[in-house]
Amino acid sequence: MLLMRTCKEVSLLVMQAQDLRLPWRERLALKLHMMACDACPRIVDQLALMRSASERWRRYSEEE
Amino acid sequence: MADFSAELERLRPQLLKYARLQLRNAAWAEDAVSDTLLAAIERPQTFAGQSQLKTWLIGILKHKLIDQIRRNSRELSTTREDDAPIEDELFDSSGHWREQPQDWGDPEHALRQVDFMRVLEACVEQLPGQQGRLFMMREWLELETDEICKELAISPTNLWVMLHRARLRLRECLQLNWFSGAQLAKESS
């Protein structure tokens, strides 16, 4: 189906969504997958945590 | 001026650490740090106590690192480790997770801890060369993905394969070295 994505594809889309604005079709596909999948919402949380951690680490690198 | 030089000398190891993480090449990292310290000594007035010395130096270093990346872009290629498809270890042939991702709990809990930052740094250090470079360019130099493609002369497809792998690896490393340990500590308490 046009909007079906596997968890593997979704893991990439979630990362891309952190860095750029996804086309509407991909955003829709992502939403649909998240409604049906137990595992991938956790990846969203994990990647968000990783992004916050990288930010904090960067700031830490600039301070004494 | 003598004090200023001593301060630069004191901060040098820290600059070198980040330069190595970014370039993944000891000689280029030395060059970038030397260029940074020279620039600092030549124009100490631009510092003028405007912020912390380290903040100012890291700012200069970031520019010198981008210069090094440009100068050596042709030699910044993928390693055998970069090319190993880690995604195939994590997902089965139909694209499902082989192992369900765990709940990492309250992010603030991890983020508040200095030890967590050390684990993160160690995990970044363990990334294969090109993946580590790309991850640092995105998260530490804060370059946009299209800028990274331009600087390294790689395609967006190639960039995403590498960034995807970098983040999957980092996630595995954090799971193994932080979150499963924290889980055990919670259960035993």
gemmi code that builds the backbone of each chain (N, CA, C; Angstrom):
import gemmi

chains = {
    "A": [
        ("MET", (0.830, -1.206, 0.000), (0.000, 0.000, 0.000), (0.863, 1.253, 0.000)),
        ("LEU", (0.314, 2.312, -0.538), (1.048, 3.553, -0.726), (1.582, 4.156, 0.568)),
        ("LEU", (0.818, 4.020, 1.645), (1.204, 4.675, 2.898), (1.742, 3.708, 3.945)),
        ("MET", (1.966, 2.453, 3.536), (2.515, 1.482, 4.480), (4.026, 1.659, 4.581)),
        ("ARG", (4.526, 1.712, 5.807), (5.963, 1.784, 6.014), (6.357, 0.731, 7.041)),
        ("THR", (7.534, 0.142, 6.856), (8.020, -0.828, 7.844), (8.675, -0.061, 9.004)),
        ("CYS", (8.920, -0.765, 10.101), (9.593, -0.133, 11.248), (10.975, 0.387, 10.840)),
        ("LYS", (11.640, -0.369, 9.973), (12.967, 0.045, 9.515), (12.874, 1.378, 8.762)),
        ("GLU", (11.901, 1.481, 7.871), (11.722, 2.736, 7.138), (11.325, 3.875, 8.079)),
        ("VAL", (10.472, 3.511, 9.052), (10.007, 4.528, 10.003), (11.154, 5.062, 10.851)),
        ("SER", (12.094, 4.188, 11.224), (13.217, 4.650, 12.048), (14.018, 5.728, 11.310)),
        ("LEU", (14.115, 5.585, 9.995), (14.807, 6.608, 9.198), (13.965, 7.882, 9.089)),
        ("LEU", (12.666, 7.689, 8.844), (11.786, 8.862, 8.713), (11.766, 9.704, 9.986)),
        ("VAL", (11.764, 9.022, 11.130), (11.744, 9.749, 12.408), (13.012, 10.593, 12.545)),
        ("MET", (14.143, 10.024, 12.138), (15.394, 10.785, 12.183), (15.359, 11.958, 11.220)),
        ("GLN", (14.838, 11.707, 10.013), (14.790, 12.792, 9.026), (13.875, 13.912, 9.495)),
        ("ALA", (12.793, 13.524, 10.191), (11.847, 14.538, 10.680), (12.497, 15.461, 11.704)),
        ("GLN", (13.555, 14.982, 12.380), (14.277, 15.843, 13.327), (15.092, 16.901, 12.585)),
        ("ASP", (15.504, 16.594, 11.363), (16.450, 17.458, 10.659), (15.836, 18.279, 9.542)),
        ("LEU", (14.743, 17.813, 8.975), (14.125, 18.569, 7.889), (12.618, 18.353, 7.890)),
        ("ARG", (11.922, 19.149, 7.076), (10.476, 19.016, 7.013), (10.135, 17.954, 5.978)),
        ("LEU", (9.446, 16.895, 6.422), (9.120, 15.791, 5.517), (7.960, 16.179, 4.601)),
        ("PRO", (7.908, 15.587, 3.400), (6.750, 15.777, 2.530), (5.483, 15.261, 3.231)),
        ("TRP", (4.340, 15.822, 2.885), (3.096, 15.489, 3.613), (2.798, 14.000, 3.565)),
        ("ARG", (3.125, 13.349, 2.464), (2.813, 11.923, 2.351), (3.589, 11.091, 3.387)),
        ("GLU", (4.838, 11.488, 3.566), (5.660, 10.782, 4.553), (5.184, 11.074, 5.977)),
        ("ARG", (4.764, 12.315, 6.196), (4.264, 12.668, 7.538), (3.014, 11.865, 7.857)),
        ("LEU", (2.157, 11.725, 6.849), (0.921, 10.960, 7.021), (1.248, 9.485, 7.273)),
        ("ALA", (2.152, 8.958, 6.475), (2.558, 7.556, 6.628), (3.121, 7.293, 8.026)),
        ("LEU", (3.881, 8.267, 8.521), (4.484, 8.161, 9.844), (3.391, 8.104, 10.913)),
        ("LYS", (2.425, 9.006, 10.807), (1.311, 9.045, 11.774), (0.557, 7.730, 11.784)),
        ("LEU", (0.256, 7.227, 10.577), (-0.513, 5.979, 10.474), (0.246, 4.822, 11.108)),
        ("HIS", (1.534, 4.777, 10.846), (2.356, 3.702, 11.414), (2.356, 3.782, 12.948)),
        ("MET", (2.503, 4.978, 13.465), (2.578, 5.165, 14.920), (1.284, 4.726, 15.615)),
        ("MET", (0.152, 4.875, 14.913), (-1.123, 4.486, 15.514), (-1.248, 2.972, 15.628)),
        ("ALA", (-0.515, 2.276, 14.745), (-0.685, 0.823, 14.683), (0.469, 0.055, 15.338)),
        ("CYS", (1.573, 0.761, 15.682), (2.781, 0.058, 16.117), (3.085, 0.372, 17.583)),
        ("ASP", (3.430, -0.662, 18.341), (3.785, -0.451, 19.756), (5.239, -0.045, 19.913)),
        ("ALA", (6.093, -0.547, 19.004), (7.543, -0.378, 19.177), (8.020, 1.012, 18.767)),
        ("CYS", (7.532, 1.515, 17.639), (8.121, 2.739, 17.066), (7.889, 4.022, 17.874)),
        ("PRO", (6.729, 4.174, 18.569), (6.628, 5.377, 19.411), (7.778, 5.474, 20.414)),
        ("ARG", (8.297, 4.354, 20.853), (9.432, 4.390, 21.789), (10.682, 4.932, 21.120)),
        ("ILE", (10.821, 4.630, 19.825), (11.973, 5.147, 19.085), (11.895, 6.661, 18.974)),
        ("VAL", (10.676, 7.178, 18.815), (10.502, 8.632, 18.774), (11.017, 9.233, 20.083)),
        ("ASP", (10.628, 8.637, 21.206), (11.072, 9.138, 22.511), (12.589, 9.003, 22.669)),
        ("GLN", (13.109, 7.865, 22.243), (14.555, 7.638, 22.383), (15.360, 8.635, 21.560)),
        ("LEU", (14.901, 8.857, 20.317), (15.639, 9.792, 19.457), (15.525, 11.225, 19.971)),
        ("ALA", (14.364, 11.563, 20.552), (14.205, 12.900, 21.137), (15.169, 13.055, 22.307)),
        ("LEU", (15.292, 12.016, 23.103), (16.231, 12.063, 24.233), (17.671, 12.220, 23.725)),
        ("MET", (17.993, 11.476, 22.656), (19.347, 11.573, 22.095), (19.645, 12.980, 21.586)),
        ("ARG", (18.637, 13.603, 20.959), (18.824, 14.959, 20.455), (19.055, 15.945, 21.614)),
        ("SER", (18.241, 15.830, 22.666), (18.429, 16.710, 23.837), (19.787, 16.473, 24.476)),
        ("ALA", (20.182, 15.212, 24.533), (21.470, 14.876, 25.146), (22.611, 15.482, 24.329)),
        ("SER", (22.519, 15.397, 22.994), (23.571, 15.969, 22.138), (23.659, 17.473, 22.342)),
        ("GLU", (22.500, 18.120, 22.469), (22.479, 19.571, 22.688), (23.162, 19.931, 23.995)),
        ("ARG", (22.830, 19.173, 25.025), (23.406, 19.455, 26.330), (24.920, 19.209, 26.311)),
        ("TRP", (25.300, 18.146, 25.630), (26.726, 17.805, 25.515), (27.472, 18.921, 24.778)),
        ("ARG", (26.851, 19.463, 23.737), (27.462, 20.550, 22.967), (27.665, 21.786, 23.854)),
        ("ARG", (26.637, 22.124, 24.600), (26.765, 23.291, 25.489), (27.849, 23.054, 26.540)),
        ("TYR", (27.869, 21.852, 27.051), (28.850, 21.455, 28.054), (30.265, 21.590, 27.476)),
        ("SER", (30.420, 21.273, 26.188), (31.742, 21.345, 25.546), (32.228, 22.782, 25.433)),
        ("GLU", (31.300, 23.747, 25.470), (31.677, 25.151, 25.294), (31.917, 25.863, 26.616)),
        ("GLU", (31.534, 25.199, 27.691), (31.670, 25.860, 28.995), (32.874, 25.316, 29.751)),
        ("GLU", (33.338, 26.128, 30.672), (34.475, 25.711, 31.508), (34.051, 24.618, 32.474)),
    ],
    "B": [
        ("MET", (50.083, 38.496, 29.106), (50.247, 37.633, 27.918), (50.732, 36.248, 28.333)),
        ("ALA", (51.619, 36.200, 29.326), (52.109, 34.907, 29.797), (50.959, 34.105, 30.406)),
        ("ASP", (50.101, 34.818, 31.139), (48.933, 34.166, 31.730), (48.021, 33.627, 30.642)),
        ("PHE", (47.851, 34.455, 29.607), (46.975, 34.083, 28.501), (47.491, 32.806, 27.833)),
        ("SER", (48.812, 32.738, 27.586), (49.400, 31.543, 26.982), (49.209, 30.320, 27.871)),
        ("ALA", (49.372, 30.526, 29.173), (49.205, 29.411, 30.106), (47.756, 28.903, 30.077)),
        ("GLU", (46.821, 29.840, 29.972), (45.401, 29.477, 29.884), (45.118, 28.675, 28.606)),
        ("LEU", (45.734, 29.116, 27.501), (45.556, 28.410, 26.227), (46.108, 26.990, 26.344)),
        ("GLU", (47.270, 26.901, 26.978), (47.913, 25.595, 27.138), (47.029, 24.666, 27.984)),
        ("ARG", (46.395, 25.259, 28.979), (45.530, 24.485, 29.878), (44.300, 23.927, 29.120)),
        ("LEU", (43.794, 24.715, 28.163), (42.582, 24.296, 27.448), (42.871, 23.429, 26.222)),
        ("ARG", (44.144, 23.382, 25.838), (44.530, 22.665, 24.619), (44.026, 21.206, 24.569)),
        ("PRO", (44.207, 20.423, 25.654), (43.767, 19.023, 25.587), (42.266, 18.875, 25.294)),
        ("GLN", (41.480, 19.820, 25.857), (40.040, 19.737, 25.609), (39.714, 20.039, 24.148)),
        ("LEU", (40.403, 21.039, 23.589), (40.180, 21.374, 22.181), (40.549, 20.180, 21.299)),
        ("LEU", (41.657, 19.543, 21.671), (42.141, 18.411, 20.886), (41.139, 17.246, 20.923)),
        ("LYS", (40.534, 17.052, 22.062), (39.548, 15.968, 22.190), (38.396, 16.166, 21.194)),
        ("TYR", (37.849, 17.372, 21.146), (36.727, 17.619, 20.234), (37.186, 17.597, 18.770)),
        ("ALA", (38.399, 18.079, 18.514), (38.924, 18.070, 17.144), (39.075, 16.629, 16.644)),
        ("ARG", (39.541, 15.759, 17.528), (39.699, 14.341, 17.146), (38.354, 13.691, 16.914)),
        ("LEU", (37.398, 13.991, 17.799), (36.061, 13.428, 17.629), (35.464, 13.860, 16.293)),
        ("GLN", (35.718, 15.108, 15.917), (35.141, 15.625, 14.680), (35.852, 15.083, 13.447)),
        ("LEU", (37.190, 15.101, 13.447), (37.917, 14.762, 12.228), (38.271, 13.288, 12.121)),
        ("ARG", (38.391, 12.620, 13.258), (38.777, 11.218, 13.316), (40.127, 10.979, 12.648)),
        ("ASN", (41.010, 11.961, 12.833), (42.354, 11.847, 12.271), (43.270, 12.699, 13.148)),
        ("ALA", (44.243, 12.067, 13.788), (45.054, 12.738, 14.809), (45.848, 13.910, 14.238)),
        ("ALA", (46.432, 13.738, 13.043), (47.280, 14.789, 12.473), (46.457, 16.028, 12.105)),
        ("TRP", (45.308, 15.805, 11.473), (44.455, 16.945, 11.089), (43.927, 17.650, 12.337)),
        ("ALA", (43.641, 16.857, 13.370), (43.128, 17.439, 14.617), (44.196, 18.347, 15.242)),
        ("GLU", (45.444, 17.883, 15.243), (46.559, 18.702, 15.754), (46.643, 20.016, 14.975)),
        ("ASP", (46.542, 19.917, 13.651), (46.614, 21.117, 12.812), (45.505, 22.102, 13.148)),
        ("ALA", (44.299, 21.585, 13.279), (43.151, 22.466, 13.552), (43.333, 23.170, 14.898)),
        ("VAL", (43.830, 22.439, 15.893), (44.025, 23.031, 17.219), (45.163, 24.056, 17.183)),
        ("SER", (46.254, 23.735, 16.488), (47.353, 24.708, 16.356), (46.864, 25.979, 15.684)),
        ("ASP", (46.104, 25.839, 14.595), (45.553, 27.010, 13.898), (44.683, 27.842, 14.835)),
        ("THR", (43.924, 27.138, 15.676), (43.031, 27.828, 16.612), (43.838, 28.632, 17.628)),
        ("LEU", (44.860, 28.000, 18.201), (45.653, 28.679, 19.229), (46.450, 29.847, 18.624)),
        ("LEU", (46.939, 29.653, 17.401), (47.653, 30.743, 16.719), (46.730, 31.938, 16.507)),
        ("ALA", (45.536, 31.650, 16.019), (44.562, 32.726, 15.796), (44.266, 33.447, 17.105)),
        ("ALA", (44.193, 32.682, 18.193), (43.891, 33.271, 19.498), (45.043, 34.169, 19.968)),
        ("ILE", (46.279, 33.717, 19.753), (47.442, 34.494, 20.197), (47.617, 35.750, 19.344)),
        ("GLU", (47.310, 35.615, 18.039), (47.470, 36.761, 17.146), (46.457, 37.866, 17.425)),
        ("ARG", (45.254, 37.452, 17.839), (44.219, 38.470, 18.025), (43.519, 38.344, 19.375)),
        ("PRO", (44.307, 38.471, 20.466), (43.690, 38.314, 21.789), (42.642, 39.402, 22.056)),
        ("GLN", (42.787, 40.555, 21.356), (41.842, 41.657, 21.610), (40.410, 41.292, 21.190)),
        ("THR", (40.276, 40.337, 20.240), (38.914, 39.966, 19.836), (38.212, 39.185, 20.945)),
        ("PHE", (38.990, 38.674, 21.864), (38.372, 37.989, 23.000), (37.844, 39.028, 23.986)),
        ("ALA", (38.761, 39.855, 24.501), (38.394, 40.980, 25.369), (37.371, 40.608, 26.418)),
        ("GLY", (37.512, 39.410, 26.944), (36.660, 38.990, 28.052), (35.172, 38.953, 27.746)),
        ("GLN", (34.814, 38.865, 26.445), (33.390, 38.931, 26.085), (32.606, 37.722, 26.584)),
        ("SER", (33.270, 36.587, 26.708), (32.585, 35.414, 27.234), (33.663, 34.594, 27.927)),
        ("GLN", (33.377, 33.370, 28.203), (34.429, 32.525, 28.765), (35.455, 32.229, 27.675)),
        ("LEU", (36.695, 32.087, 28.098), (37.773, 31.814, 27.148), (37.493, 30.539, 26.336)),
        ("LYS", (37.011, 29.515, 27.029), (36.770, 28.245, 26.337), (35.691, 28.393, 25.261)),
        ("THR", (34.647, 29.133, 25.583), (33.572, 29.354, 24.612), (34.124, 30.019, 23.353)),
        ("TRP", (34.977, 31.021, 23.573), (35.587, 31.753, 22.458), (36.468, 30.822, 21.623)),
        ("LEU", (37.291, 30.023, 22.296), (38.203, 29.112, 21.584), (37.439, 28.042, 20.806)),
        ("ILE", (36.408, 27.480, 21.415), (35.622, 26.458, 20.716), (34.987, 27.065, 19.460)),
        ("GLY", (34.571, 28.323, 19.571), (34.013, 29.025, 18.400), (35.027, 29.104, 17.261)),
        ("ILE", (36.263, 29.452, 17.593), (37.318, 29.512, 16.560), (37.605, 28.105, 16.030)),
        ("LEU", (37.704, 27.152, 16.961), (38.018, 25.773, 16.566), (36.997, 25.238, 15.552)),
        ("LYS", (35.725, 25.548, 15.775), (34.698, 25.044, 14.857), (34.950, 25.509, 13.420)),
        ("HIS", (35.381, 26.779, 13.288), (35.711, 27.269, 11.937), (36.928, 26.546, 11.358)),
        ("LYS", (37.934, 26.329, 12.208), (39.153, 25.659, 11.735), (38.861, 24.201, 11.357)),
        ("LEU", (37.935, 23.588, 12.058), (37.578, 22.194, 11.745), (36.883, 22.116, 10.389)),
        ("ILE", (36.019, 23.093, 10.124), (35.361, 23.101, 8.807), (36.397, 23.316, 7.710)),
        ("ASP", (37.405, 24.188, 7.983), (38.495, 24.373, 7.016), (39.213, 23.051, 6.736)),
        ("GLN", (39.501, 22.311, 7.812), (40.194, 21.017, 7.662), (39.344, 20.023, 6.863)),
        ("ILE", (38.046, 20.023, 7.148), (37.154, 19.107, 6.427), (37.172, 19.428, 4.936)),
        ("ARG", (37.123, 20.736, 4.617), (37.166, 21.152, 3.199), (38.471, 20.731, 2.547)),
        ("ARG", (39.558, 21.001, 3.270), (40.885, 20.737, 2.716), (41.074, 19.244, 2.440)),
        ("ASN", (40.505, 18.392, 3.314), (40.764, 16.953, 3.203), (39.559, 16.143, 2.729)),
        ("SER", (38.566, 16.843, 2.184), (37.295, 16.152, 1.906), (37.468, 14.904, 1.039)),
        ("ARG", (38.443, 14.948, 0.146), (38.624, 13.793, -0.746), (39.067, 12.533, -0.006)),
        ("GLU", (39.762, 12.769, 1.116), (40.261, 11.608, 1.864), (39.303, 11.134, 2.948)),
        ("LEU", (38.198, 11.870, 3.142), (37.251, 11.495, 4.184), (36.264, 10.469, 3.653)),
        ("SER", (36.723, 9.246, 3.520), (35.836, 8.248, 2.927), (35.350, 7.275, 4.001)),
        ("THR", (34.443, 6.414, 3.586), (33.879, 5.447, 4.534), (34.868, 4.311, 4.786)),
        ("THR", (34.778, 3.730, 5.972), (35.598, 2.578, 6.314), (34.751, 1.313, 6.135)),
        ("ARG", (35.389, 0.190, 6.281), (34.681, -1.082, 6.204), (33.574, -1.155, 7.278)),
        ("GLU", (33.896, -0.583, 8.435), (32.928, -0.575, 9.538), (31.706, 0.279, 9.209)),
        ("ASP", (31.970, 1.409, 8.512), (30.863, 2.274, 8.090), (29.916, 1.528, 7.169)),
        ("ASP", (30.489, 0.675, 6.330), (29.698, 0.005, 5.306), (28.907, -1.185, 5.836)),
        ("ALA", (29.226, -1.656, 7.036), (28.494, -2.794, 7.616), (27.048, -2.376, 7.902)),
        ("PRO", (26.088, -3.111, 7.347), (24.692, -2.709, 7.508), (24.128, -3.086, 8.878)),
        ("ILE", (24.349, -2.232, 9.871), (23.853, -2.496, 11.218), (22.325, -2.614, 11.236)),
        ("GLU", (21.665, -1.935, 10.276), (20.199, -1.995, 10.239), (19.700, -3.433, 10.045)),
        ("ASP", (20.501, -4.251, 9.350), (20.080, -5.643, 9.139), (20.173, -6.479, 10.414)),
        ("GLU", (20.996, -6.002, 11.364), (21.073, -6.707, 12.647), (19.888, -6.334, 13.533)),
        ("LEU", (19.372, -5.131, 13.336), (18.310, -4.632, 14.217), (16.910, -4.924, 13.699)),
        ("PHE", (16.795, -5.061, 12.358), (15.482, -5.321, 11.757), (15.530, -6.641, 11.008)),
        ("ASP", (14.410, -7.369, 11.012), (14.370, -8.615, 10.236), (14.092, -8.293, 8.760)),
        ("SER", (14.001, -9.342, 7.942), (13.917, -9.106, 6.499), (12.604, -8.426, 6.102)),
        ("SER", (11.584, -8.495, 6.983), (10.339, -7.790, 6.646), (10.314, -6.379, 7.256)),
        ("GLY", (11.452, -5.964, 7.846), (11.542, -4.591, 8.356), (10.999, -4.400, 9.755)),
        ("HIS", (10.738, -5.516, 10.471), (10.294, -5.395, 11.867), (11.481, -5.393, 12.818)),
        ("TRP", (11.317, -4.784, 13.988), (12.355, -4.813, 15.017), (12.588, -6.256, 15.447)),
        ("ARG", (13.829, -6.686, 15.462), (14.122, -8.016, 15.998), (13.888, -8.009, 17.505)),
        ("GLU", (14.264, -6.906, 18.125), (14.060, -6.761, 19.557), (13.322, -5.446, 19.786)),
        ("GLN", (12.255, -5.497, 20.545), (11.465, -4.285, 20.786), (12.291, -3.224, 21.514)),
        ("PRO", (12.236, -1.978, 21.037), (12.929, -0.917, 21.774), (12.334, -0.778, 23.181)),
        ("GLN", (13.212, -0.493, 24.138), (12.741, -0.361, 25.519), (12.306, 1.060, 25.835)),
        ("ASP", (11.532, 1.151, 26.892), (11.164, 2.468, 27.414), (12.365, 3.028, 28.183)),
        ("TRP", (12.856, 4.213, 27.776), (14.030, 4.795, 28.429), (13.657, 5.652, 29.639)),
        ("GLY", (12.382, 5.728, 29.924), (11.957, 6.440, 31.131), (12.045, 7.955, 31.007)),
        ("ASP", (12.083, 8.610, 32.138), (12.089, 10.077, 32.192), (13.402, 10.629, 31.646)),
        ("PRO", (13.345, 11.359, 30.514), (14.588, 11.855, 29.907), (15.382, 12.751, 30.858)),
        ("GLU", (14.703, 13.583, 31.618), (15.399, 14.511, 32.513), (16.298, 13.772, 33.498)),
        ("HIS", (15.851, 12.604, 33.885), (16.621, 11.820, 34.840), (18.013, 11.506, 34.290)),
        ("ALA", (18.049, 11.064, 33.022), (19.349, 10.748, 32.395), (20.130, 12.029, 32.111)),
        ("LEU", (19.429, 13.038, 31.571), (20.111, 14.240, 31.089), (20.774, 15.044, 32.208)),
        ("ARG", (20.249, 14.915, 33.404), (20.822, 15.668, 34.526), (22.175, 15.119, 34.954)),
        ("GLN", (22.488, 13.888, 34.552), (23.669, 13.236, 35.112), (24.924, 13.385, 34.261)),
        ("VAL", (25.983, 13.841, 34.910), (27.258, 14.045, 34.219), (27.763, 12.709, 33.663)),
        ("ASP", (27.531, 11.635, 34.397), (27.969, 10.313, 33.929), (27.317, 9.938, 32.605)),
        ("PHE", (26.073, 10.347, 32.440), (25.388, 10.048, 31.182), (26.082, 10.762, 30.023)),
        ("MET", (26.523, 11.998, 30.256), (27.239, 12.759, 29.226), (28.561, 12.051, 28.870)),
        ("ARG", (29.196, 11.456, 29.879), (30.445, 10.723, 29.612), (30.183, 9.491, 28.748)),
        ("VAL", (29.090, 8.793, 29.060), (28.746, 7.602, 28.278), (28.434, 8.010, 26.840)),
        ("LEU", (27.680, 9.096, 26.696), (27.347, 9.584, 25.353), (28.624, 9.889, 24.569)),
        ("GLU", (29.554, 10.580, 25.205), (30.805, 10.937, 24.545), (31.584, 9.683, 24.125)),
        ("ALA", (31.630, 8.700, 25.024), (32.330, 7.449, 24.710), (31.648, 6.740, 23.533)),
        ("CYS", (30.323, 6.791, 23.489), (29.588, 6.142, 22.401), (29.842, 6.846, 21.067)),
        ("VAL", (29.933, 8.174, 21.085), (30.229, 8.919, 19.856), (31.633, 8.546, 19.370)),
        ("GLU", (32.553, 8.410, 20.329), (33.932, 8.066, 20.001), (34.022, 6.693, 19.325)),
        ("GLN", (33.110, 5.812, 19.687), (33.143, 4.449, 19.138), (32.502, 4.314, 17.756)),
        ("LEU", (31.849, 5.368, 17.288), (31.222, 5.275, 15.958), (32.297, 5.082, 14.896)),
        ("PRO", (31.972, 4.348, 13.821), (32.921, 4.246, 12.702), (33.246, 5.647, 12.152)),
        ("GLY", (34.417, 5.792, 11.497), (34.938, 7.102, 11.098), (33.960, 8.058, 10.429)),
        ("GLN", (33.418, 7.653, 9.311), (32.552, 8.574, 8.564), (31.259, 8.864, 9.328)),
        ("GLN", (30.730, 7.847, 9.994), (29.495, 8.042, 10.770), (29.737, 9.019, 11.920)),
        ("GLY", (30.888, 8.886, 12.581), (31.232, 9.788, 13.665), (31.368, 11.221, 13.167)),
        ("ARG", (32.036, 11.372, 12.034), (32.221, 12.697, 11.443), (30.880, 13.351, 11.107)),
        ("LEU", (30.017, 12.575, 10.451), (28.709, 13.111, 10.063), (27.872, 13.467, 11.287)),
        ("PHE", (27.904, 12.592, 12.276), (27.132, 12.855, 13.489), (27.613, 14.156, 14.144)),
        ("MET", (28.936, 14.317, 14.251), (29.504, 15.525, 14.855), (29.186, 16.771, 14.025)),
        ("MET", (29.247, 16.644, 12.705), (28.946, 17.798, 11.851), (27.519, 18.264, 12.075)),
        ("ARG", (26.620, 17.298, 12.242), (25.209, 17.650, 12.437), (24.938, 18.143, 13.858)),
        ("GLU", (25.422, 17.410, 14.855), (25.018, 17.686, 16.234), (25.956, 18.652, 16.956)),
        ("TRP", (27.202, 18.685, 16.564), (28.150, 19.516, 17.310), (28.524, 20.779, 16.536)),
        ("LEU", (28.806, 20.641, 15.220), (29.051, 21.835, 14.411), (27.733, 22.495, 14.016)),
        ("GLU", (26.639, 21.772, 14.197), (25.302, 22.270, 13.879), (25.136, 22.690, 12.422)),
        ("LEU", (25.716, 21.912, 11.515), (25.520, 22.168, 10.089), (24.206, 21.525, 9.648)),
        ("GLU", (23.539, 22.153, 8.688), (22.334, 21.550, 8.105), (22.768, 20.379, 7.234)),
        ("THR", (21.824, 19.443, 7.007), (22.209, 18.242, 6.246), (22.660, 18.576, 4.821)),
        ("ASP", (22.045, 19.596, 4.183), (22.480, 19.920, 2.816), (23.886, 20.544, 2.804)),
        ("GLU", (24.228, 21.276, 3.890), (25.587, 21.818, 3.986), (26.602, 20.680, 4.127)),
        ("ILE", (26.239, 19.676, 4.913), (27.145, 18.533, 5.104), (27.403, 17.833, 3.770)),
        ("CYS", (26.337, 17.616, 3.014), (26.483, 16.978, 1.699), (27.446, 17.781, 0.823)),
        ("LYS", (27.302, 19.107, 0.866), (28.138, 19.975, 0.038), (29.610, 19.888, 0.468)),
        ("GLU", (29.850, 20.011, 1.788), (31.231, 20.001, 2.280), (31.939, 18.678, 1.975)),
        ("LEU", (31.199, 17.578, 2.074), (31.830, 16.269, 1.894), (31.659, 15.732, 0.477)),
        ("ALA", (30.934, 16.484, -0.353), (30.635, 16.039, -1.720), (30.036, 14.636, -1.724)),
        ("ILE", (28.994, 14.442, -0.902), (28.269, 13.163, -0.926), (26.796, 13.437, -1.234)),
        ("SER", (26.097, 12.392, -1.675), (24.685, 12.557, -2.030), (23.834, 12.510, -0.756)),
        ("PRO", (22.622, 13.114, -0.811), (21.714, 13.015, 0.339), (21.424, 11.558, 0.708)),
        ("THR", (21.302, 10.681, -0.277), (21.035, 9.266, 0.000), (22.139, 8.673, 0.851)),
        ("ASN", (23.370, 8.938, 0.428), (24.534, 8.441, 1.163), (24.572, 9.026, 2.576)),
        ("LEU", (24.305, 10.322, 2.691), (24.286, 10.972, 4.006), (23.292, 10.284, 4.934)),
        ("TRP", (22.113, 9.975, 4.413), (21.072, 9.406, 5.274), (21.353, 7.963, 5.654)),
        ("VAL", (21.967, 7.223, 4.748), (22.366, 5.858, 5.125), (23.326, 5.928, 6.301)),
        ("MET", (24.293, 6.854, 6.229), (25.318, 6.971, 7.271), (24.767, 7.550, 8.575)),
        ("LEU", (23.927, 8.582, 8.467), (23.357, 9.170, 9.692), (22.400, 8.194, 10.382)),
        ("HIS", (21.645, 7.457, 9.573), (20.731, 6.439, 10.105), (21.534, 5.411, 10.896)),
        ("ARG", (22.602, 4.943, 10.289), (23.451, 3.943, 10.972), (24.097, 4.535, 12.221)),
        ("ALA", (24.584, 5.776, 12.113), (25.236, 6.420, 13.258), (24.275, 6.474, 14.441)),
        ("ARG", (23.052, 6.892, 14.188), (22.108, 7.057, 15.291), (21.616, 5.712, 15.817)),
        ("LEU", (21.482, 4.737, 14.911), (21.104, 3.396, 15.389), (22.204, 2.816, 16.277)),
        ("ARG", (23.441, 3.050, 15.873), (24.575, 2.557, 16.677), (24.654, 3.262, 18.025)),
        ("LEU", (24.472, 4.552, 17.981), (24.524, 5.334, 19.213), (23.426, 4.870, 20.169)),
        ("ARG", (22.260, 4.619, 19.614), (21.113, 4.151, 20.396), (21.433, 2.806, 21.044)),
        ("GLU", (22.030, 1.911, 20.276), (22.423, 0.607, 20.812), (23.439, 0.766, 21.941)),
        ("CYS", (24.399, 1.647, 21.721), (25.464, 1.856, 22.698), (24.900, 2.431, 23.998)),
        ("LEU", (23.969, 3.382, 23.888), (23.353, 3.968, 25.090), (22.497, 2.936, 25.807)),
        ("GLN", (21.788, 2.131, 25.020), (20.957, 1.074, 25.609), (21.827, 0.120, 26.434)),
        ("LEU", (22.928, -0.284, 25.820), (23.804, -1.271, 26.443), (24.539, -0.710, 27.655)),
        ("ASN", (25.032, 0.518, 27.529), (25.920, 1.059, 28.558), (25.269, 1.980, 29.577)),
        ("TRP", (24.023, 2.329, 29.331), (23.361, 3.183, 30.305), (22.004, 2.625, 30.704)),
        ("PHE", (21.128, 2.477, 29.729), (19.735, 2.204, 30.083), (19.497, 0.799, 30.616)),
        ("SER", (20.209, -0.202, 30.109), (19.999, -1.535, 30.707), (20.581, -1.599, 32.112)),
        ("GLY", (21.696, -0.884, 32.329), (22.281, -0.809, 33.660), (21.359, -0.113, 34.640)),
        ("ALA", (20.770, 1.019, 34.186), (19.870, 1.785, 35.040), (18.646, 0.934, 35.394)),
        ("GLN", (18.228, 0.159, 34.408), (17.077, -0.737, 34.596), (17.367, -1.734, 35.724)),
        ("LEU", (18.548, -2.326, 35.650), (18.944, -3.311, 36.663), (19.000, -2.668, 38.045)),
        ("ALA", (19.580, -1.462, 38.101), (19.706, -0.771, 39.386), (18.321, -0.514, 39.977)),
        ("LYS", (17.379, -0.147, 39.085), (16.028, 0.146, 39.550), (15.381, -1.116, 40.117)),
        ("GLU", (15.570, -2.231, 39.394), (14.930, -3.476, 39.815), (15.485, -3.979, 41.148)),
        ("SER", (16.798, -3.790, 41.327), (17.401, -4.347, 42.534), (17.138, -3.466, 43.759)),
        ("SER", (16.724, -2.208, 43.530), (16.505, -1.327, 44.683), (15.098, -1.478, 45.258)),
    ],
}
model = gemmi.Model(1)
for chain_id, residues in chains.items():
    chain = gemmi.Chain(chain_id)
    for i, (resn, *xyz) in enumerate(residues, 1):
        res = gemmi.Residue()
        res.name, res.seqid = resn, gemmi.SeqId(i, " ")
        for name, pos in zip(("N", "CA", "C"), xyz):
            atom = gemmi.Atom()
            atom.name, atom.element = name, gemmi.Element(name[0])
            atom.pos, atom.b_iso = gemmi.Position(*pos), 0.0
            res.add_atom(atom)
        chain.add_residue(res)
    model.add_chain(chain)
structure = gemmi.Structure()
structure.add_model(model)
structure.setup_entities()
